[in-house]
């Protein structure tokens, strides 16, 4: 995967390094040369660029980039301007950084629906989210073990937990299953809500869009997700 990370502060630089360590290509972009110099030997490529300048931004390899992440944190105005600029350039996937609830509302109004909240989410968690397709969220218990939410792989739809044999085949435990259930409101309107199913039974059948909450060693979870995309 190829990423462009704009804003190489504490969060942006940490995320860039973690993505590179997982085998991805990362171009780091910042307007401060000091930050660029600090990362030049740590990630794939770094560029000192005025990211509020549309002509300058268009020199970046946007067509060959899978994800653009705007991590600017110290200047709310610049963050909004740069995010809007990338949105207008129709990049494949755009993730914005939220600085506060009002700022998050502005990003959503621009049309950015994937939002990073560094105060709540670690760079480690986002590196996992971005690298492992199918992973919804994760909670690191320590450096070796995690609890992870995974979208049920297509090959397991219609099969029972016992039939799949998560412990036997993948050395992971299914703690629960989150299912999308249709509910009617008091005015009769139907909506989809997510419901935790409690401790799953061996005969529980997995359905499309189910989310598995699994526990195990990070290497086993990563292998399970990678092998069953």
KADADA-V108360 format. One record per helix or strand of 2 or more residues. SS is the DSSP state (helix for helix, strand for strand). FROM is the first residue (numbers start at 1). TO is the last residue. If there is no record, write none. Layout:
# KADADA-V108360
ss:SS from:FROM to:TO
ss:SS from:FROM to:TO
This chain:
# KADADA-V108360
ss:strand from:2 to:6
ss:helix from:10 to:21
ss:strand from:25 to:30
ss:helix from:33 to:39
ss:strand from:45 to:48
ss:helix from:54 to:57
ss:helix from:62 to:64
ss:strand from:67 to:70
ss:helix from:76 to:88
ss:strand from:94 to:97
ss:helix from:101 to:110
ss:strand from:114 to:116
ss:helix from:123 to:131
ss:strand from:135 to:140
ss:strand from:145 to:151
ss:helix from:154 to:156
ss:helix from:161 to:164
ss:helix from:166 to:170
ss:strand from:173 to:184
ss:strand from:190 to:196
ss:strand from:211 to:217
ss:helix from:218 to:227
